Amino acid sequence: MKSFEWTVVDTDIGPLLLAATEEGLVSVVFHADAAIRDRALGQLAGRLGAEPVQDEAGLLAEPIRQVKAYFAGGLREFDLPLDWSLSGGFNRQVLRELANGVPFGTVVGYGDLAARVGQPGAAQAVGAAMGSNPLPVVVPCHRVVETDGGLGGFGGGLETKRKLLALEGVLPEPLF
């Protein structure tokens, strides 16, 4: 049976579960304590039709290095092969545009991102695409904000979004 590799990395925003297939990084999961990790691994196994194998030295060695460098302030752009199999159609199109077209330290509005993929009236659909992002942090959905300057939603929670935007210099450091 096929397998995918996974591990949990401690970061400034809490534990992140990273998972990779032979194609590339396939999933990043926030707040990966034991319960969330186990549920995520079960869902991934079902969706990928593959068995989870814990491994930090194989497929995940470079993603781990880059995630640690990002949180240490030494990496501004991830350069990793990505497995897009958990995303399709409009969502994949939006997420690819986000990954390639919204650099570190910048933000984009939901409507602006919709316009970039040729669907100018699809701001809500862009929000749904952000919510479905299987690769947060690496595919930087935290950089998508409301046109009026509001943070918008975030699957990892607004405090996590604030911390990521502060790390990139977009927001002042949170006071906590």
Beta strands, then each sheet from edge to edge (+ up, - down):
strand 1: 3-11
strand 2: 14-21
strand 3: 24-29
strand 4: 51-54
strand 5: 108-109
strand 6: 144-145
sheet 1: 3+ 2- 1+ 4+
sheet 2: 5+ 6+
end
